[in-house]
Amino acid sequence: KELNMLFTNITEGKNLANATSRLYDLWQLAKQDTYNDYTNYAPYIGWYLSIGYLRDYEKNKAMNILNEMAEIYPVKSSMGDKVKEIVDEIRLRL
């Protein structure tokens, strides 16, 4: 329920600072070596976190998350390909 609300806030551009702050905390939890409630949602948390940073004009923070995701999700996977696509697009605009 919380993730759905955070993802909606990112999509709608509402409370971006609060949403990205909470998603950042959840991203750290989701990436832990031990399984937890957020492990299965890690790709979505990272994706929405990076989008939230971009919507809030924080490109460097978005790139940091996307680079972490690129290490976790390889190219030729659906998430890996989308991460590469957005990273390439951001680099063209920097």
Biopython code that builds the backbone (N, CA, C, O; Angstrom):
import numpy as np
from Bio.PDB.StructureBuilder import StructureBuilder

atoms = [
    (1, "LYS", "N", (0.828, -1.184, 0.000)),
    (1, "LYS", "CA", (0.000, 0.000, 0.000)),
    (1, "LYS", "C", (0.883, 1.262, 0.000)),
    (1, "LYS", "O", (0.630, 2.211, -0.742)),
    (2, "GLU", "N", (1.915, 1.249, 0.843)),
    (2, "GLU", "CA", (2.807, 2.410, 0.893)),
    (2, "GLU", "C", (3.523, 2.608, -0.439)),
    (2, "GLU", "O", (3.621, 3.730, -0.936)),
    (3, "LEU", "N", (4.023, 1.517, -1.013)),
    (3, "LEU", "CA", (4.727, 1.629, -2.289)),
    (3, "LEU", "C", (3.807, 2.171, -3.372)),
    (3, "LEU", "O", (4.214, 3.016, -4.169)),
    (4, "ASN", "N", (2.593, 1.699, -3.404)),
    (4, "ASN", "CA", (1.633, 2.182, -4.396)),
    (4, "ASN", "C", (1.433, 3.686, -4.266)),
    (4, "ASN", "O", (1.387, 4.391, -5.274)),
    (5, "MET", "N", (1.314, 4.184, -3.045)),
    (5, "MET", "CA", (1.137, 5.602, -2.808)),
    (5, "MET", "C", (2.379, 6.380, -3.262)),
    (5, "MET", "O", (2.263, 7.425, -3.901)),
    (6, "LEU", "N", (3.568, 5.862, -2.925)),
    (6, "LEU", "CA", (4.806, 6.537, -3.323)),
    (6, "LEU", "C", (4.959, 6.566, -4.844)),
    (6, "LEU", "O", (5.340, 7.587, -5.415)),
    (7, "PHE", "N", (4.664, 5.449, -5.488)),
    (7, "PHE", "CA", (4.762, 5.395, -6.943)),
    (7, "PHE", "C", (3.778, 6.365, -7.590)),
    (7, "PHE", "O", (4.104, 7.020, -8.581)),
    (8, "THR", "N", (2.582, 6.454, -7.031)),
    (8, "THR", "CA", (1.583, 7.391, -7.545)),
    (8, "THR", "C", (2.055, 8.827, -7.379)),
    (8, "THR", "O", (1.894, 9.645, -8.285)),
    (9, "ASN", "N", (2.640, 9.137, -6.218)),
    (9, "ASN", "CA", (3.158, 10.490, -5.996)),
    (9, "ASN", "C", (4.233, 10.841, -7.023)),
    (9, "ASN", "O", (4.265, 11.959, -7.537)),
    (10, "ILE", "N", (5.104, 9.893, -7.318)),
    (10, "ILE", "CA", (6.148, 10.137, -8.314)),
    (10, "ILE", "C", (5.512, 10.369, -9.681)),
    (10, "ILE", "O", (5.863, 11.318, -10.383)),
    (11, "THR", "N", (4.585, 9.508, -10.051)),
    (11, "THR", "CA", (3.927, 9.612, -11.351)),
    (11, "THR", "C", (3.198, 10.939, -11.506)),
    (11, "THR", "O", (3.216, 11.549, -12.576)),
    (12, "GLU", "N", (2.558, 11.378, -10.432)),
    (12, "GLU", "CA", (1.776, 12.616, -10.486)),
    (12, "GLU", "C", (2.586, 13.852, -10.110)),
    (12, "GLU", "O", (2.079, 14.970, -10.196)),
    (13, "GLY", "N", (3.837, 13.665, -9.694)),
    (13, "GLY", "CA", (4.688, 14.796, -9.325)),
    (13, "GLY", "C", (4.300, 15.453, -8.012)),
    (13, "GLY", "O", (4.535, 16.646, -7.820)),
    (14, "LYS", "N", (3.708, 14.683, -7.106)),
    (14, "LYS", "CA", (3.275, 15.209, -5.807)),
    (14, "LYS", "C", (4.293, 14.848, -4.730)),
    (14, "LYS", "O", (4.825, 13.738, -4.719)),
    (15, "ASN", "N", (4.558, 15.778, -3.834)),
    (15, "ASN", "CA", (5.445, 15.520, -2.689)),
    (15, "ASN", "C", (6.720, 14.794, -3.108)),
    (15, "ASN", "O", (7.109, 13.808, -2.482)),
    (16, "LEU", "N", (7.366, 15.274, -4.158)),
    (16, "LEU", "CA", (8.533, 14.572, -4.695)),
    (16, "LEU", "C", (9.650, 14.425, -3.673)),
    (16, "LEU", "O", (10.275, 13.368, -3.593)),
    (17, "ALA", "N", (9.912, 15.464, -2.893)),
    (17, "ALA", "CA", (10.998, 15.383, -1.912)),
    (17, "ALA", "C", (10.717, 14.298, -0.874)),
    (17, "ALA", "O", (11.603, 13.513, -0.535)),
    (18, "ASN", "N", (9.493, 14.259, -0.377)),
    (18, "ASN", "CA", (9.136, 13.235, 0.609)),
    (18, "ASN", "C", (9.115, 11.843, -0.012)),
    (18, "ASN", "O", (9.588, 10.880, 0.592)),
    (19, "ALA", "N", (8.569, 11.742, -1.213)),
    (19, "ALA", "CA", (8.479, 10.440, -1.879)),
    (19, "ALA", "C", (9.865, 9.888, -2.193)),
    (19, "ALA", "O", (10.129, 8.708, -1.961)),
    (20, "THR", "N", (10.754, 10.735, -2.721)),
    (20, "THR", "CA", (12.099, 10.251, -3.046)),
    (20, "THR", "C", (12.888, 9.924, -1.789)),
    (20, "THR", "O", (13.681, 8.983, -1.783)),
    (21, "SER", "N", (12.684, 10.678, -0.740)),
    (21, "SER", "CA", (13.372, 10.384, 0.517)),
    (21, "SER", "C", (12.988, 9.009, 1.046)),
    (21, "SER", "O", (13.848, 8.219, 1.437)),
    (22, "ARG", "N", (11.696, 8.735, 1.055)),
    (22, "ARG", "CA", (11.230, 7.428, 1.541)),
    (22, "ARG", "C", (11.649, 6.304, 0.598)),
    (22, "ARG", "O", (12.065, 5.237, 1.049)),
    (23, "LEU", "N", (11.540, 6.540, -0.709)),
    (23, "LEU", "CA", (11.957, 5.515, -1.665)),
    (23, "LEU", "C", (13.454, 5.236, -1.559)),
    (23, "LEU", "O", (13.888, 4.098, -1.740)),
    (24, "TYR", "N", (14.240, 6.264, -1.268)),
    (24, "TYR", "CA", (15.682, 6.045, -1.093)),
    (24, "TYR", "C", (15.926, 5.091, 0.078)),
    (24, "TYR", "O", (16.734, 4.168, -0.027)),
    (25, "ASP", "N", (15.232, 5.315, 1.184)),
    (25, "ASP", "CA", (15.372, 4.420, 2.338)),
    (25, "ASP", "C", (14.960, 2.993, 1.969)),
    (25, "ASP", "O", (15.635, 2.031, 2.335)),
    (26, "LEU", "N", (13.857, 2.866, 1.246)),
    (26, "LEU", "CA", (13.384, 1.543, 0.847)),
    (26, "LEU", "C", (14.325, 0.897, -0.175)),
    (26, "LEU", "O", (14.485, -0.324, -0.184)),
    (27, "TRP", "N", (14.942, 1.706, -1.030)),
    (27, "TRP", "CA", (15.920, 1.206, -1.991)),
    (27, "TRP", "C", (17.108, 0.580, -1.255)),
    (27, "TRP", "O", (17.601, -0.480, -1.642)),
    (28, "GLN", "N", (17.558, 1.247, -0.194)),
    (28, "GLN", "CA", (18.669, 0.703, 0.589)),
    (28, "GLN", "C", (18.280, -0.634, 1.219)),
    (28, "GLN", "O", (19.085, -1.566, 1.249)),
    (29, "LEU", "N", (17.065, -0.727, 1.713)),
    (29, "LEU", "CA", (16.582, -1.991, 2.279)),
    (29, "LEU", "C", (16.456, -3.070, 1.210)),
    (29, "LEU", "O", (16.851, -4.217, 1.421)),
    (30, "ALA", "N", (15.909, -2.698, 0.077)),
    (30, "ALA", "CA", (15.658, -3.676, -0.990)),
    (30, "ALA", "C", (16.943, -4.281, -1.534)),
    (30, "ALA", "O", (16.938, -5.421, -2.000)),
    (31, "LYS", "N", (18.042, -3.540, -1.482)),
    (31, "LYS", "CA", (19.315, -4.016, -2.029)),
    (31, "LYS", "C", (20.116, -4.873, -1.049)),
    (31, "LYS", "O", (21.151, -5.428, -1.420)),
    (32, "GLN", "N", (19.658, -4.986, 0.173)),
    (32, "GLN", "CA", (20.407, -5.754, 1.166)),
    (32, "GLN", "C", (20.568, -7.204, 0.738)),
    (32, "GLN", "O", (19.754, -7.744, -0.012)),
    (33, "ASP", "N", (21.636, -7.821, 1.231)),
    (33, "ASP", "CA", (21.915, -9.209, 0.887)),
    (33, "ASP", "C", (20.868, -10.175, 1.428)),
    (33, "ASP", "O", (20.607, -11.222, 0.834)),
    (34, "THR", "N", (20.279, -9.817, 2.549)),
    (34, "THR", "CA", (19.269, -10.699, 3.128)),
    (34, "THR", "C", (17.894, -10.338, 2.580)),
    (34, "THR", "O", (17.587, -9.168, 2.350)),
    (35, "TYR", "N", (17.082, -11.355, 2.378)),
    (35, "TYR", "CA", (15.732, -11.158, 1.853)),
    (35, "TYR", "C", (14.900, -10.378, 2.866)),
    (35, "TYR", "O", (14.977, -10.631, 4.068)),
    (36, "ASN", "N", (14.109, -9.434, 2.376)),
    (36, "ASN", "CA", (13.196, -8.690, 3.243)),
    (36, "ASN", "C", (11.935, -8.350, 2.446)),
    (36, "ASN", "O", (11.799, -8.742, 1.287)),
    (37, "ASP", "N", (11.031, -7.630, 3.070)),
    (37, "ASP", "CA", (9.744, -7.321, 2.443)),
    (37, "ASP", "C", (9.862, -6.534, 1.137)),
    (37, "ASP", "O", (8.932, -6.537, 0.329)),
    (38, "TYR", "N", (10.989, -5.865, 0.923)),
    (38, "TYR", "CA", (11.145, -5.003, -0.242)),
    (38, "TYR", "C", (12.013, -5.607, -1.338)),
    (38, "TYR", "O", (12.144, -5.017, -2.410)),
    (39, "THR", "N", (12.600, -6.754, -1.094)),
    (39, "THR", "CA", (13.513, -7.380, -2.053)),
    (39, "THR", "C", (12.864, -7.552, -3.420)),
    (39, "THR", "O", (13.457, -7.189, -4.436)),
    (40, "ASN", "N", (11.668, -8.094, -3.456)),
    (40, "ASN", "CA", (11.001, -8.348, -4.739)),
    (40, "ASN", "C", (10.589, -7.067, -5.462)),
    (40, "ASN", "O", (10.347, -7.085, -6.669)),
    (41, "TYR", "N", (10.509, -5.973, -4.737)),
    (41, "TYR", "CA", (10.095, -4.702, -5.325)),
    (41, "TYR", "C", (11.274, -3.815, -5.703)),
    (41, "TYR", "O", (11.074, -2.693, -6.168)),
    (42, "ALA", "N", (12.485, -4.294, -5.515)),
    (42, "ALA", "CA", (13.689, -3.491, -5.754)),
    (42, "ALA", "C", (13.716, -2.835, -7.133)),
    (42, "ALA", "O", (14.004, -1.641, -7.215)),
    (43, "PRO", "N", (13.432, -3.554, -8.219)),
    (43, "PRO", "CA", (13.487, -2.878, -9.526)),
    (43, "PRO", "C", (12.508, -1.723, -9.639)),
    (43, "PRO", "O", (12.824, -0.695, -10.237)),
    (44, "TYR", "N", (11.327, -1.884, -9.071)),
    (44, "TYR", "CA", (10.322, -0.821, -9.130)),
    (44, "TYR", "C", (10.709, 0.355, -8.241)),
    (44, "TYR", "O", (10.533, 1.514, -8.617)),
    (45, "ILE", "N", (11.231, 0.051, -7.074)),
    (45, "ILE", "CA", (11.652, 1.106, -6.149)),
    (45, "ILE", "C", (12.767, 1.924, -6.793)),
    (45, "ILE", "O", (12.718, 3.154, -6.785)),
    (46, "GLY", "N", (13.758, 1.255, -7.342)),
    (46, "GLY", "CA", (14.857, 1.964, -7.993)),
    (46, "GLY", "C", (14.384, 2.783, -9.175)),
    (46, "GLY", "O", (14.814, 3.920, -9.366)),
    (47, "TRP", "N", (13.499, 2.203, -9.966)),
    (47, "TRP", "CA", (12.992, 2.892, -11.150)),
    (47, "TRP", "C", (12.235, 4.165, -10.758)),
    (47, "TRP", "O", (12.523, 5.246, -11.271)),
    (48, "TYR", "N", (11.281, 4.031, -9.859)),
    (48, "TYR", "CA", (10.501, 5.202, -9.464)),
    (48, "TYR", "C", (11.350, 6.217, -8.714)),
    (48, "TYR", "O", (11.115, 7.419, -8.831)),
    (49, "LEU", "N", (12.323, 5.762, -7.953)),
    (49, "LEU", "CA", (13.232, 6.681, -7.270)),
    (49, "LEU", "C", (14.002, 7.511, -8.292)),
    (49, "LEU", "O", (14.093, 8.731, -8.159)),
    (50, "SER", "N", (14.551, 6.861, -9.304)),
    (50, "SER", "CA", (15.306, 7.605, -10.311)),
    (50, "SER", "C", (14.398, 8.563, -11.083)),
    (50, "SER", "O", (14.803, 9.686, -11.386)),
    (51, "ILE", "N", (13.195, 8.140, -11.399)),
    (51, "ILE", "CA", (12.248, 9.017, -12.094)),
    (51, "ILE", "C", (11.874, 10.200, -11.196)),
    (51, "ILE", "O", (11.773, 11.333, -11.666)),
    (52, "GLY", "N", (11.671, 9.934, -9.917)),
    (52, "GLY", "CA", (11.368, 11.018, -8.981)),
    (52, "GLY", "C", (12.485, 12.038, -8.916)),
    (52, "GLY", "O", (12.231, 13.243, -8.893)),
    (53, "TYR", "N", (13.718, 11.566, -8.887)),
    (53, "TYR", "CA", (14.854, 12.494, -8.891)),
    (53, "TYR", "C", (14.875, 13.312, -10.177)),
    (53, "TYR", "O", (15.110, 14.520, -10.142)),
    (54, "LEU", "N", (14.632, 12.667, -11.302)),
    (54, "LEU", "CA", (14.615, 13.400, -12.567)),
    (54, "LEU", "C", (13.502, 14.444, -12.586)),
    (54, "LEU", "O", (13.706, 15.566, -13.050)),
    (55, "ARG", "N", (12.343, 14.078, -12.089)),
    (55, "ARG", "CA", (11.210, 15.029, -12.078)),
    (55, "ARG", "C", (11.485, 16.198, -11.143)),
    (55, "ARG", "O", (10.930, 17.283, -11.315)),
    (56, "ASP", "N", (12.351, 15.972, -10.149)),
    (56, "ASP", "CA", (12.691, 17.023, -9.188)),
    (56, "ASP", "C", (14.012, 17.708, -9.559)),
    (56, "ASP", "O", (14.609, 18.407, -8.741)),
    (57, "TYR", "N", (14.459, 17.497, -10.803)),
    (57, "TYR", "CA", (15.660, 18.142, -11.355)),
    (57, "TYR", "C", (16.941, 17.781, -10.607)),
    (57, "TYR", "O", (17.842, 18.608, -10.473)),
    (58, "GLU", "N", (17.016, 16.554, -10.124)),
    (58, "GLU", "CA", (18.206, 16.069, -9.429)),
    (58, "GLU", "C", (18.851, 14.959, -10.278)),
    (58, "GLU", "O", (18.822, 13.782, -9.919)),
    (59, "LYS", "N", (19.429, 15.372, -11.407)),
    (59, "LYS", "CA", (19.962, 14.416, -12.372)),
    (59, "LYS", "C", (21.098, 13.573, -11.810)),
    (59, "LYS", "O", (21.194, 12.381, -12.104)),
    (60, "ASN", "N", (21.958, 14.188, -11.003)),
    (60, "ASN", "CA", (23.087, 13.421, -10.455)),
    (60, "ASN", "C", (22.614, 12.300, -9.546)),
    (60, "ASN", "O", (23.151, 11.193, -9.588)),
    (61, "LYS", "N", (21.620, 12.581, -8.730)),
    (61, "LYS", "CA", (21.072, 11.534, -7.861)),
    (61, "LYS", "C", (20.408, 10.447, -8.695)),
    (61, "LYS", "O", (20.550, 9.261, -8.399)),
    (62, "ALA", "N", (19.690, 10.842, -9.727)),
    (62, "ALA", "CA", (19.053, 9.863, -10.609)),
    (62, "ALA", "C", (20.105, 8.989, -11.273)),
    (62, "ALA", "O", (19.938, 7.772, -11.358)),
    (63, "MET", "N", (21.183, 9.597, -11.744)),
    (63, "MET", "CA", (22.245, 8.831, -12.401)),
    (63, "MET", "C", (22.898, 7.852, -11.428)),
    (63, "MET", "O", (23.247, 6.737, -11.814)),
    (64, "ASN", "N", (23.065, 8.256, -10.179)),
    (64, "ASN", "CA", (23.646, 7.345, -9.181)),
    (64, "ASN", "C", (22.772, 6.098, -9.021)),
    (64, "ASN", "O", (23.283, 4.978, -9.004)),
    (65, "ILE", "N", (21.479, 6.291, -8.907)),
    (65, "ILE", "CA", (20.563, 5.156, -8.755)),
    (65, "ILE", "C", (20.558, 4.306, -10.024)),
    (65, "ILE", "O", (20.611, 3.078, -9.953)),
    (66, "LEU", "N", (20.496, 4.951, -11.169)),
    (66, "LEU", "CA", (20.479, 4.213, -12.432)),
    (66, "LEU", "C", (21.774, 3.427, -12.644)),
    (66, "LEU", "O", (21.747, 2.313, -13.167)),
    (67, "ASN", "N", (22.893, 3.999, -12.243)),
    (67, "ASN", "CA", (24.164, 3.267, -12.349)),
    (67, "ASN", "C", (24.183, 2.052, -11.428)),
    (67, "ASN", "O", (24.696, 0.996, -11.797)),
    (68, "GLU", "N", (23.624, 2.203, -10.232)),
    (68, "GLU", "CA", (23.501, 1.048, -9.332)),
    (68, "GLU", "C", (22.615, -0.020, -9.969)),
    (68, "GLU", "O", (22.922, -1.211, -9.919)),
    (69, "MET", "N", (21.522, 0.424, -10.563)),
    (69, "MET", "CA", (20.602, -0.520, -11.195)),
    (69, "MET", "C", (21.272, -1.229, -12.374)),
    (69, "MET", "O", (21.032, -2.415, -12.603)),
    (70, "ALA", "N", (22.105, -0.509, -13.117)),
    (70, "ALA", "CA", (22.800, -1.107, -14.260)),
    (70, "ALA", "C", (23.728, -2.232, -13.811)),
    (70, "ALA", "O", (23.957, -3.188, -14.552)),
    (71, "GLU", "N", (24.261, -2.115, -12.597)),
    (71, "GLU", "CA", (25.114, -3.177, -12.066)),
    (71, "GLU", "C", (24.294, -4.391, -11.626)),
    (71, "GLU", "O", (24.762, -5.527, -11.698)),
    (72, "ILE", "N", (23.083, -4.140, -11.176)),
    (72, "ILE", "CA", (22.227, -5.219, -10.665)),
    (72, "ILE", "C", (21.482, -5.927, -11.798)),
    (72, "ILE", "O", (21.374, -7.153, -11.804)),
    (73, "TYR", "N", (20.972, -5.153, -12.750)),
    (73, "TYR", "CA", (20.127, -5.697, -13.818)),
    (73, "TYR", "C", (20.880, -5.612, -15.142)),
    (73, "TYR", "O", (21.075, -4.520, -15.676)),
    (74, "PRO", "N", (21.297, -6.737, -15.665)),
    (74, "PRO", "CA", (22.133, -6.731, -16.876)),
    (74, "PRO", "C", (21.358, -6.332, -18.135)),
    (74, "PRO", "O", (20.140, -6.485, -18.219)),
    (75, "VAL", "N", (22.109, -5.819, -19.102)),
    (75, "VAL", "CA", (21.537, -5.558, -20.417)),
    (75, "VAL", "C", (21.029, -6.888, -20.953)),
    (75, "VAL", "O", (21.593, -7.940, -20.651)),
    (76, "LYS", "N", (20.002, -6.846, -21.720)),
    (76, "LYS", "CA", (19.292, -8.003, -22.267)),
    (76, "LYS", "C", (18.214, -8.502, -21.301)),
    (76, "LYS", "O", (17.512, -9.468, -21.600)),
    (77, "SER", "N", (18.081, -7.846, -20.146)),
    (77, "SER", "CA", (16.918, -8.089, -19.291)),
    (77, "SER", "C", (16.010, -6.883, -19.488)),
    (77, "SER", "O", (16.489, -5.812, -19.860)),
    (78, "SER", "N", (14.735, -7.029, -19.252)),
    (78, "SER", "CA", (13.818, -5.909, -19.513)),
    (78, "SER", "C", (14.198, -4.672, -18.698)),
    (78, "SER", "O", (14.194, -3.562, -19.231)),
    (79, "MET", "N", (14.526, -4.844, -17.417)),
    (79, "MET", "CA", (14.901, -3.700, -16.596)),
    (79, "MET", "C", (16.262, -3.164, -17.025)),
    (79, "MET", "O", (16.450, -1.950, -17.107)),
    (80, "GLY", "N", (17.201, -4.045, -17.297)),
    (80, "GLY", "CA", (18.528, -3.611, -17.723)),
    (80, "GLY", "C", (18.486, -2.793, -19.000)),
    (80, "GLY", "O", (19.192, -1.792, -19.121)),
    (81, "ASP", "N", (17.662, -3.212, -19.956)),
    (81, "ASP", "CA", (17.542, -2.475, -21.216)),
    (81, "ASP", "C", (16.917, -1.100, -21.007)),
    (81, "ASP", "O", (17.358, -0.128, -21.621)),
    (82, "LYS", "N", (15.898, -0.998, -20.153)),
    (82, "LYS", "CA", (15.269, 0.298, -19.877)),
    (82, "LYS", "C", (16.231, 1.224, -19.141)),
    (82, "LYS", "O", (16.275, 2.424, -19.412)),
    (83, "VAL", "N", (16.996, 0.668, -18.214)),
    (83, "VAL", "CA", (17.979, 1.478, -17.486)),
    (83, "VAL", "C", (19.012, 2.017, -18.460)),
    (83, "VAL", "O", (19.334, 3.205, -18.422)),
    (84, "LYS", "N", (19.532, 1.172, -19.325)),
    (84, "LYS", "CA", (20.521, 1.618, -20.307)),
    (84, "LYS", "C", (19.943, 2.698, -21.205)),
    (84, "LYS", "O", (20.613, 3.685, -21.508)),
    (85, "GLU", "N", (18.705, 2.513, -21.630)),
    (85, "GLU", "CA", (18.050, 3.494, -22.499)),
    (85, "GLU", "C", (17.961, 4.864, -21.836)),
    (85, "GLU", "O", (18.291, 5.878, -22.451)),
    (86, "ILE", "N", (17.519, 4.892, -20.595)),
    (86, "ILE", "CA", (17.363, 6.188, -19.922)),
    (86, "ILE", "C", (18.721, 6.799, -19.571)),
    (86, "ILE", "O", (18.875, 8.019, -19.636)),
    (87, "VAL", "N", (19.698, 5.986, -19.205)),
    (87, "VAL", "CA", (21.043, 6.497, -18.917)),
    (87, "VAL", "C", (21.633, 7.127, -20.173)),
    (87, "VAL", "O", (22.207, 8.214, -20.111)),
    (88, "ASP", "N", (21.495, 6.457, -21.302)),
    (88, "ASP", "CA", (22.004, 7.003, -22.563)),
    (88, "ASP", "C", (21.323, 8.333, -22.902)),
    (88, "ASP", "O", (21.978, 9.271, -23.355)),
    (89, "GLU", "N", (20.025, 8.406, -22.684)),
    (89, "GLU", "CA", (19.280, 9.627, -22.961)),
    (89, "GLU", "C", (19.729, 10.775, -22.046)),
    (89, "GLU", "O", (19.882, 11.909, -22.503)),
    (90, "ILE", "N", (19.936, 10.486, -20.779)),
    (90, "ILE", "CA", (20.371, 11.527, -19.839)),
    (90, "ILE", "C", (21.765, 12.008, -20.216)),
    (90, "ILE", "O", (22.037, 13.208, -20.194)),
    (91, "ARG", "N", (22.644, 11.081, -20.559)),
    (91, "ARG", "CA", (24.026, 11.474, -20.935)),
    (91, "ARG", "C", (24.028, 12.365, -22.166)),
    (91, "ARG", "O", (24.863, 13.263, -22.273)),
    (92, "LEU", "N", (23.122, 12.136, -23.085)),
    (92, "LEU", "CA", (23.040, 13.002, -24.268)),
    (92, "LEU", "C", (22.644, 14.424, -23.900)),
    (92, "LEU", "O", (23.045, 15.382, -24.560)),
    (93, "ARG", "N", (21.864, 14.549, -22.854)),
    (93, "ARG", "CA", (21.358, 15.870, -22.452)),
    (93, "ARG", "C", (22.227, 16.575, -21.434)),
    (93, "ARG", "O", (22.003, 17.753, -21.154)),
    (94, "LEU", "N", (23.215, 15.894, -20.868)),
    (94, "LEU", "CA", (24.072, 16.543, -19.857)),
    (94, "LEU", "C", (25.107, 17.399, -20.486)),
    (94, "LEU", "O", (25.908, 18.015, -19.785)),
]
sb = StructureBuilder()
sb.init_structure("model")
sb.init_model(0)
sb.init_chain("A")
sb.init_seg("    ")
for serial, (resi, resn, name, xyz) in enumerate(atoms, 1):
    if name == "N":
        sb.init_residue(resn, " ", resi, " ")
    sb.init_atom(name, np.array(xyz, "f"), 0.0, 1.0, " ", f" {name:<3s}", serial, name[0])
structure = sb.get_structure()
